Amino acid sequence: MACYCPEVRVIEPWAKDMREWVRAGATAADVNDAIEQAEPIRIRIKCRGGAR
């Protein structure tokens, strides 16, 4: 059995971590823009049990 996630996007905040990014003034729009600009990564994960 295999689980499938059609798309994953990895973003890197321009600060140490997300909390610092927000403290530095990042808005939800900034985060959404970073997500939209990130290249999608396709992955396949094997699952155990009854997961579908």
PQR file with spaces between the fields and no chain letter, atoms N, CA, C, O and H, PARSE charges and radii, in Angstrom:
ATOM       1  N    MET     1       0.842   -1.163    0.000 -0.4000 1.5000
ATOM       2  CA   MET     1       0.000    0.000    0.000 -0.0000 2.0000
ATOM       3  C    MET     1       0.897    1.239    0.000  0.5500 1.7000
ATOM       4  O    MET     1       1.968    1.229    0.607 -0.5500 1.4000
ATOM       5  N    ALA     2       0.473    2.275   -0.661 -0.4000 1.5000
ATOM       6  CA   ALA     2       1.238    3.519   -0.703 -0.0000 2.0000
ATOM       7  C    ALA     2       0.306    4.705   -0.498  0.5500 1.7000
ATOM       8  O    ALA     2      -0.833    4.704   -0.965 -0.5500 1.4000
ATOM       9  H    ALA     2      -0.397    2.283   -1.153  0.4000 1.0000
ATOM      10  N    CYS     3       0.795    5.692    0.191 -0.4000 1.5000
ATOM      11  CA   CYS     3       0.079    6.965    0.341 -0.0000 2.0000
ATOM      12  C    CYS     3       0.655    7.923   -0.693  0.5500 1.7000
ATOM      13  O    CYS     3       1.808    7.791   -1.103 -0.5500 1.4000
ATOM      14  H    CYS     3       1.720    5.693    0.571  0.4000 1.0000
ATOM      15  N    TYR     4      -0.145    8.869   -1.102 -0.4000 1.5000
ATOM      16  CA   TYR     4       0.329    9.787   -2.122 -0.0000 2.0000
ATOM      17  C    TYR     4      -0.021   11.216   -1.727  0.5500 1.7000
ATOM      18  O    TYR     4      -1.172   11.519   -1.415 -0.5500 1.4000
ATOM      19  H    TYR     4      -1.082    8.976   -0.769  0.4000 1.0000
ATOM      20  N    CYS     5       0.945   12.060   -1.743 -0.4000 1.5000
ATOM      21  CA   CYS     5       0.750   13.487   -1.521 -0.0000 2.0000
ATOM      22  C    CYS     5       1.070   14.143   -2.857  0.5500 1.7000
ATOM      23  O    CYS     5       2.227   14.116   -3.276 -0.5500 1.4000
ATOM      24  H    CYS     5       1.881   11.814   -1.997  0.4000 1.0000
ATOM      25  N    PRO     6       0.101   14.728   -3.538 -0.5600 1.5000
ATOM      26  CA   PRO     6       0.338   15.208   -4.898  0.2800 2.0000
ATOM      27  C    PRO     6       1.389   16.295   -5.011  0.5500 1.7000
ATOM      28  O    PRO     6       2.046   16.414   -6.046 -0.5500 1.4000
ATOM      29  N    GLU     7       1.562   17.100   -3.949 -0.4000 1.5000
ATOM      30  CA   GLU     7       2.499   18.204   -4.079 -0.0000 2.0000
ATOM      31  C    GLU     7       2.936   18.704   -2.705  0.5500 1.7000
ATOM      32  O    GLU     7       2.125   18.844   -1.789 -0.5500 1.4000
ATOM      33  H    GLU     7       1.029   17.003   -3.109  0.4000 1.0000
ATOM      34  N    VAL     8       4.221   18.966   -2.585 -0.4000 1.5000
ATOM      35  CA   VAL     8       4.794   19.540   -1.371 -0.0000 2.0000
ATOM      36  C    VAL     8       5.638   20.723   -1.803  0.5500 1.7000
ATOM      37  O    VAL     8       6.337   20.658   -2.814 -0.5500 1.4000
ATOM      38  H    VAL     8       4.880   18.852   -3.328  0.4000 1.0000
ATOM      39  N    ARG     9       5.575   21.789   -1.051 -0.4000 1.5000
ATOM      40  CA   ARG     9       6.424   22.955   -1.324 -0.0000 2.0000
ATOM      41  C    ARG     9       7.180   23.303   -0.051  0.5500 1.7000
ATOM      42  O    ARG     9       6.597   23.358    1.032 -0.5500 1.4000
ATOM      43  H    ARG     9       5.007   21.842   -0.230  0.4000 1.0000
ATOM      44  N    VAL    10       8.460   23.534   -0.185 -0.4000 1.5000
ATOM      45  CA   VAL    10       9.312   23.864    0.951 -0.0000 2.0000
ATOM      46  C    VAL    10       9.717   25.325    0.820  0.5500 1.7000
ATOM      47  O    VAL    10      10.233   25.752   -0.213 -0.5500 1.4000
ATOM      48  H    VAL    10       8.933   23.489   -1.064  0.4000 1.0000
ATOM      49  N    ILE    11       9.474   26.085    1.885 -0.4000 1.5000
ATOM      50  CA   ILE    11       9.882   27.483    1.867 -0.0000 2.0000
ATOM      51  C    ILE    11      10.882   27.728    2.992  0.5500 1.7000
ATOM      52  O    ILE    11      10.901   27.010    3.991 -0.5500 1.4000
ATOM      53  H    ILE    11       9.055   25.738    2.725  0.4000 1.0000
ATOM      54  N    GLU    12      11.706   28.745    2.814 -0.4000 1.5000
ATOM      55  CA   GLU    12      12.661   29.136    3.839 -0.0000 2.0000
ATOM      56  C    GLU    12      12.385   30.584    4.223  0.5500 1.7000
ATOM      57  O    GLU    12      12.468   31.475    3.377 -0.5500 1.4000
ATOM      58  H    GLU    12      11.691   29.329    2.002  0.4000 1.0000
ATOM      59  N    PRO    13      12.061   30.825    5.477 -0.5600 1.5000
ATOM      60  CA   PRO    13      11.846   32.206    5.892  0.2800 2.0000
ATOM      61  C    PRO    13      13.137   33.004    5.791  0.5500 1.7000
ATOM      62  O    PRO    13      14.225   32.442    5.911 -0.5500 1.4000
ATOM      63  N    TRP    14      13.026   34.305    5.572 -0.4000 1.5000
ATOM      64  CA   TRP    14      14.220   35.132    5.476 -0.0000 2.0000
ATOM      65  C    TRP    14      14.714   35.561    6.845  0.5500 1.7000
ATOM      66  O    TRP    14      15.482   36.516    6.963 -0.5500 1.4000
ATOM      67  H    TRP    14      12.142   34.762    5.474  0.4000 1.0000
ATOM      68  N    ALA    15      14.277   34.857    7.877 -0.4000 1.5000
ATOM      69  CA   ALA    15      14.742   35.071    9.249 -0.0000 2.0000
ATOM      70  C    ALA    15      15.128   33.710    9.819  0.5500 1.7000
ATOM      71  O    ALA    15      15.046   32.701    9.118 -0.5500 1.4000
ATOM      72  H    ALA    15      13.654   34.081    7.782  0.4000 1.0000
ATOM      73  N    LYS    16      15.545   33.671   11.070 -0.4000 1.5000
ATOM      74  CA   LYS    16      16.003   32.428   11.705 -0.0000 2.0000
ATOM      75  C    LYS    16      14.927   31.335   11.677  0.5500 1.7000
ATOM      76  O    LYS    16      15.213   30.186   11.339 -0.5500 1.4000
ATOM      77  H    LYS    16      15.611   34.491   11.639  0.4000 1.0000
ATOM      78  N    ASP    17      13.705   31.695   12.031 -0.4000 1.5000
ATOM      79  CA   ASP    17      12.593   30.746   12.019 -0.0000 2.0000
ATOM      80  C    ASP    17      11.289   31.517   11.783  0.5500 1.7000
ATOM      81  O    ASP    17      11.307   32.740   11.639 -0.5500 1.4000
ATOM      82  H    ASP    17      13.473   32.628   12.306  0.4000 1.0000
ATOM      83  N    MET    18      10.176   30.814   11.746 -0.4000 1.5000
ATOM      84  CA   MET    18       8.898   31.451   11.420 -0.0000 2.0000
ATOM      85  C    MET    18       8.505   32.515   12.445  0.5500 1.7000
ATOM      86  O    MET    18       7.979   33.564   12.075 -0.5500 1.4000
ATOM      87  H    MET    18      10.161   29.821   11.863  0.4000 1.0000
ATOM      88  N    ARG    19       8.757   32.250   13.734 -0.4000 1.5000
ATOM      89  CA   ARG    19       8.392   33.252   14.748 -0.0000 2.0000
ATOM      90  C    ARG    19       9.157   34.550   14.523  0.5500 1.7000
ATOM      91  O    ARG    19       8.586   35.638   14.595 -0.5500 1.4000
ATOM      92  H    ARG    19       9.184   31.397   14.035  0.4000 1.0000
ATOM      93  N    GLU    20      10.446   34.425   14.251 -0.4000 1.5000
ATOM      94  CA   GLU    20      11.253   35.615   14.006 -0.0000 2.0000
ATOM      95  C    GLU    20      10.824   36.301   12.707  0.5500 1.7000
ATOM      96  O    GLU    20      10.840   37.528   12.605 -0.5500 1.4000
ATOM      97  H    GLU    20      10.910   33.541   14.193  0.4000 1.0000
ATOM      98  N    TRP    21      10.447   35.501   11.731 -0.4000 1.5000
ATOM      99  CA   TRP    21       9.975   36.036   10.450 -0.0000 2.0000
ATOM     100  C    TRP    21       8.738   36.917   10.678  0.5500 1.7000
ATOM     101  O    TRP    21       8.639   38.017   10.135 -0.5500 1.4000
ATOM     102  H    TRP    21      10.434   34.505   11.813  0.4000 1.0000
ATOM     103  N    VAL    22       7.808   36.419   11.483 -0.4000 1.5000
ATOM     104  CA   VAL    22       6.592   37.181   11.773 -0.0000 2.0000
ATOM     105  C    VAL    22       6.939   38.436   12.577  0.5500 1.7000
ATOM     106  O    VAL    22       6.419   39.516   12.300 -0.5500 1.4000
ATOM     107  H    VAL    22       7.889   35.525   11.924  0.4000 1.0000
ATOM     108  N    ARG    23       7.818   38.291   13.574 -0.4000 1.5000
ATOM     109  CA   ARG    23       8.240   39.457   14.363 -0.0000 2.0000
ATOM     110  C    ARG    23       8.915   40.512   13.489  0.5500 1.7000
ATOM     111  O    ARG    23       8.825   41.706   13.772 -0.5500 1.4000
ATOM     112  H    ARG    23       8.241   37.413   13.800  0.4000 1.0000
ATOM     113  N    ALA    24       9.590   40.070   12.429 -0.4000 1.5000
ATOM     114  CA   ALA    24      10.281   40.992   11.527 -0.0000 2.0000
ATOM     115  C    ALA    24       9.318   41.651   10.536  0.5500 1.7000
ATOM     116  O    ALA    24       9.723   42.496    9.738 -0.5500 1.4000
ATOM     117  H    ALA    24       9.663   39.099   12.199  0.4000 1.0000
ATOM     118  N    GLY    25       8.035   41.255   10.594 -0.4000 1.5000
ATOM     119  CA   GLY    25       7.046   41.931    9.770 -0.0000 2.0000
ATOM     120  C    GLY    25       6.425   41.104    8.663  0.5500 1.7000
ATOM     121  O    GLY    25       5.650   41.633    7.867 -0.5500 1.4000
ATOM     122  H    GLY    25       7.706   40.569   11.242  0.4000 1.0000
ATOM     123  N    ALA    26       6.741   39.825    8.589 -0.4000 1.5000
ATOM     124  CA   ALA    26       6.134   38.984    7.558 -0.0000 2.0000
ATOM     125  C    ALA    26       4.626   38.897    7.778  0.5500 1.7000
ATOM     126  O    ALA    26       4.157   38.767    8.908 -0.5500 1.4000
ATOM     127  H    ALA    26       7.371   39.395    9.236  0.4000 1.0000
ATOM     128  N    THR    27       3.890   38.970    6.701 -0.4000 1.5000
ATOM     129  CA   THR    27       2.433   38.858    6.763 -0.0000 2.0000
ATOM     130  C    THR    27       2.004   37.530    6.153  0.5500 1.7000
ATOM     131  O    THR    27       2.813   36.814    5.564 -0.5500 1.4000
ATOM     132  H    THR    27       4.271   39.076    5.782  0.4000 1.0000
ATOM     133  N    ALA    28       0.726   37.213    6.302 -0.4000 1.5000
ATOM     134  CA   ALA    28       0.198   36.000    5.678 -0.0000 2.0000
ATOM     135  C    ALA    28       0.407   36.062    4.166  0.5500 1.7000
ATOM     136  O    ALA    28       0.686   35.044    3.534 -0.5500 1.4000
ATOM     137  H    ALA    28       0.069   37.795    6.781  0.4000 1.0000
ATOM     138  N    ALA    29       0.272   37.247    3.592 -0.4000 1.5000
ATOM     139  CA   ALA    29       0.475   37.402    2.142 -0.0000 2.0000
ATOM     140  C    ALA    29       1.928   37.079    1.768  0.5500 1.7000
ATOM     141  O    ALA    29       2.175   36.473    0.725 -0.5500 1.4000
ATOM     142  H    ALA    29       0.045   38.074    4.105  0.4000 1.0000
ATOM     143  N    ASP    30       2.891   37.479    2.610 -0.4000 1.5000
ATOM     144  CA   ASP    30       4.300   37.156    2.353 -0.0000 2.0000
ATOM     145  C    ASP    30       4.514   35.635    2.339  0.5500 1.7000
ATOM     146  O    ASP    30       5.202   35.099    1.471 -0.5500 1.4000
ATOM     147  H    ASP    30       2.690   37.972    3.457  0.4000 1.0000
ATOM     148  N    VAL    31       3.911   34.961    3.315 -0.4000 1.5000
ATOM     149  CA   VAL    31       4.055   33.499    3.401 -0.0000 2.0000
ATOM     150  C    VAL    31       3.391   32.844    2.189  0.5500 1.7000
ATOM     151  O    VAL    31       3.974   31.950    1.576 -0.5500 1.4000
ATOM     152  H    VAL    31       3.351   35.396    4.020  0.4000 1.0000
ATOM     153  N    ASN    32       2.186   33.277    1.839 -0.4000 1.5000
ATOM     154  CA   ASN    32       1.493   32.713    0.676 -0.0000 2.0000
ATOM     155  C    ASN    32       2.276   32.952   -0.613  0.5500 1.7000
ATOM     156  O    ASN    32       2.338   32.070   -1.469 -0.5500 1.4000
ATOM     157  H    ASN    32       1.712   34.004    2.336  0.4000 1.0000
ATOM     158  N    ASP    33       2.872   34.128   -0.757 -0.4000 1.5000
ATOM     159  CA   ASP    33       3.693   34.415   -1.942 -0.0000 2.0000
ATOM     160  C    ASP    33       4.897   33.479   -2.005  0.5500 1.7000
ATOM     161  O    ASP    33       5.238   32.968   -3.072 -0.5500 1.4000
ATOM     162  H    ASP    33       2.822   34.845   -0.061  0.4000 1.0000
ATOM     163  N    ALA    34       5.539   33.256   -0.856 -0.4000 1.5000
ATOM     164  CA   ALA    34       6.695   32.352   -0.818 -0.0000 2.0000
ATOM     165  C    ALA    34       6.281   30.933   -1.207  0.5500 1.7000
ATOM     166  O    ALA    34       7.006   30.242   -1.923 -0.5500 1.4000
ATOM     167  H    ALA    34       5.262   33.671    0.011  0.4000 1.0000
ATOM     168  N    ILE    35       5.119   30.509   -0.733 -0.4000 1.5000
ATOM     169  CA   ILE    35       4.619   29.168   -1.072 -0.0000 2.0000
ATOM     170  C    ILE    35       4.348   29.066   -2.570  0.5500 1.7000
ATOM     171  O    ILE    35       4.731   28.085   -3.207 -0.5500 1.4000
ATOM     172  H    ILE    35       4.530   31.070   -0.152  0.4000 1.0000
ATOM     173  N    GLU    36       3.697   30.065   -3.126 -0.4000 1.5000
ATOM     174  CA   GLU    36       3.372   30.051   -4.557 -0.0000 2.0000
ATOM     175  C    GLU    36       4.619   30.055   -5.430  0.5500 1.7000
ATOM     176  O    GLU    36       4.626   29.454   -6.505 -0.5500 1.4000
ATOM     177  H    GLU    36       3.386   30.862   -2.608  0.4000 1.0000
ATOM     178  N    GLN    37       5.679   30.731   -4.976 -0.4000 1.5000
ATOM     179  CA   GLN    37       6.901   30.833   -5.764 -0.0000 2.0000
ATOM     180  C    GLN    37       7.803   29.605   -5.626  0.5500 1.7000
ATOM     181  O    GLN    37       8.673   29.379   -6.467 -0.5500 1.4000
ATOM     182  H    GLN    37       5.674   31.219   -4.103  0.4000 1.0000
ATOM     183  N    ALA    38       7.602   28.818   -4.580 -0.4000 1.5000
ATOM     184  CA   ALA    38       8.442   27.634   -4.355 -0.0000 2.0000
ATOM     185  C    ALA    38       8.125   26.559   -5.396  0.5500 1.7000
ATOM     186  O    ALA    38       6.973   26.380   -5.792 -0.5500 1.4000
ATOM     187  H    ALA    38       6.895   29.002   -3.897  0.4000 1.0000
ATOM     188  N    GLU    39       9.146   25.863   -5.821 -0.4000 1.5000
ATOM     189  CA   GLU    39       8.968   24.759   -6.772 -0.0000 2.0000
ATOM     190  C    GLU    39       8.273   23.591   -6.086  0.5500 1.7000
ATOM     191  O    GLU    39       8.661   23.215   -4.980 -0.5500 1.4000
ATOM     192  H    GLU    39      10.082   26.008   -5.499  0.4000 1.0000
ATOM     193  N    PRO    40       7.261   23.012   -6.710 -0.5600 1.5000
ATOM     194  CA   PRO    40       6.617   21.834   -6.114  0.2800 2.0000
ATOM     195  C    PRO    40       7.550   20.629   -6.157  0.5500 1.7000
ATOM     196  O    PRO    40       8.322   20.441   -7.098 -0.5500 1.4000
ATOM     197  N    ILE    41       7.451   19.826   -5.111 -0.4000 1.5000
ATOM     198  CA   ILE    41       8.244   18.596   -5.004 -0.0000 2.0000
ATOM     199  C    ILE    41       7.258   17.435   -4.945  0.5500 1.7000
ATOM     200  O    ILE    41       6.325   17.455   -4.143 -0.5500 1.4000
ATOM     201  H    ILE    41       6.824   19.979   -4.347  0.4000 1.0000
ATOM     202  N    ARG    42       7.453   16.453   -5.765 -0.4000 1.5000
ATOM     203  CA   ARG    42       6.572   15.278   -5.735 -0.0000 2.0000
ATOM     204  C    ARG    42       7.248   14.190   -4.913  0.5500 1.7000
ATOM     205  O    ARG    42       8.414   13.862   -5.131 -0.5500 1.4000
ATOM     206  H    ARG    42       8.211   16.438   -6.416  0.4000 1.0000
ATOM     207  N    ILE    43       6.503   13.639   -3.969 -0.4000 1.5000
ATOM     208  CA   ILE    43       7.046   12.579   -3.127 -0.0000 2.0000
ATOM     209  C    ILE    43       6.050   11.434   -3.065  0.5500 1.7000
ATOM     210  O    ILE    43       4.854   11.620   -3.295 -0.5500 1.4000
ATOM     211  H    ILE    43       5.556   13.905   -3.791  0.4000 1.0000
ATOM     212  N    ARG    44       6.548   10.271   -2.759 -0.4000 1.5000
ATOM     213  CA   ARG    44       5.704    9.097   -2.569 -0.0000 2.0000
ATOM     214  C    ARG    44       6.133    8.448   -1.270  0.5500 1.7000
ATOM     215  O    ARG    44       7.318    8.184   -1.064 -0.5500 1.4000
ATOM     216  H    ARG    44       7.519   10.120   -2.572  0.4000 1.0000
ATOM     217  N    ILE    45       5.175    8.188   -0.390 -0.4000 1.5000
ATOM     218  CA   ILE    45       5.460    7.651    0.931 -0.0000 2.0000
ATOM     219  C    ILE    45       4.730    6.330    1.094  0.5500 1.7000
ATOM     220  O    ILE    45       3.539    6.230    0.800 -0.5500 1.4000
ATOM     221  H    ILE    45       4.212    8.402   -0.557  0.4000 1.0000
ATOM     222  N    LYS    46       5.441    5.324    1.559 -0.4000 1.5000
ATOM     223  CA   LYS    46       4.786    4.043    1.844 -0.0000 2.0000
ATOM     224  C    LYS    46       4.142    4.121    3.211  0.5500 1.7000
ATOM     225  O    LYS    46       4.744    4.609    4.167 -0.5500 1.4000
ATOM     226  H    LYS    46       6.408    5.405    1.798  0.4000 1.0000
ATOM     227  N    CYS    47       2.905    3.636    3.299 -0.4000 1.5000
ATOM     228  CA   CYS    47       2.159    3.631    4.540 -0.0000 2.0000
ATOM     229  C    CYS    47       1.932    2.206    5.013  0.5500 1.7000
ATOM     230  O    CYS    47       1.914    1.267    4.216 -0.5500 1.4000
ATOM     231  H    CYS    47       2.415    3.240    2.522  0.4000 1.0000
ATOM     232  N    ARG    48       1.764    2.061    6.292 -0.4000 1.5000
ATOM     233  CA   ARG    48       1.457    0.754    6.861 -0.0000 2.0000
ATOM     234  C    ARG    48      -0.014    0.716    7.258  0.5500 1.7000
ATOM     235  O    ARG    48      -0.641    1.759    7.449 -0.5500 1.4000
ATOM     236  H    ARG    48       1.779    2.823    6.940  0.4000 1.0000
ATOM     237  N    GLY    49      -0.547   -0.463    7.376 -0.4000 1.5000
ATOM     238  CA   GLY    49      -1.900   -0.619    7.867 -0.0000 2.0000
ATOM     239  C    GLY    49      -2.952   -0.274    6.826  0.5500 1.7000
ATOM     240  O    GLY    49      -2.764   -0.489    5.628 -0.5500 1.4000
ATOM     241  H    GLY    49      -0.038   -1.310    7.220  0.4000 1.0000
ATOM     242  N    GLY    50      -4.071    0.270    7.314 -0.4000 1.5000
ATOM     243  CA   GLY    50      -5.209    0.514    6.445 -0.0000 2.0000
ATOM     244  C    GLY    50      -5.262    1.892    5.832  0.5500 1.7000
ATOM     245  O    GLY    50      -6.297    2.277    5.288 -0.5500 1.4000
ATOM     246  H    GLY    50      -4.223    0.445    8.287  0.4000 1.0000
ATOM     247  N    ALA    51      -4.192    2.645    5.898 -0.4000 1.5000
ATOM     248  CA   ALA    51      -4.220    3.985    5.315 -0.0000 2.0000
ATOM     249  C    ALA    51      -4.388    3.901    3.803  0.5500 1.7000
ATOM     250  O    ALA    51      -3.917    2.963    3.160 -0.5500 1.4000
ATOM     251  H    ALA    51      -3.350    2.333    6.339  0.4000 1.0000
ATOM     252  N    ARG    52      -5.059    4.887    3.260 -0.4000 1.5000
ATOM     253  CA   ARG    52      -5.279    4.900    1.807 -0.0000 2.0000
ATOM     254  C    ARG    52      -4.759    6.144    1.192  0.5500 1.7000
ATOM     255  O    ARG    52      -4.861    6.321   -0.022 -0.5500 1.4000
ATOM     256  H    ARG    52      -5.442    5.649    3.782  0.4000 1.0000
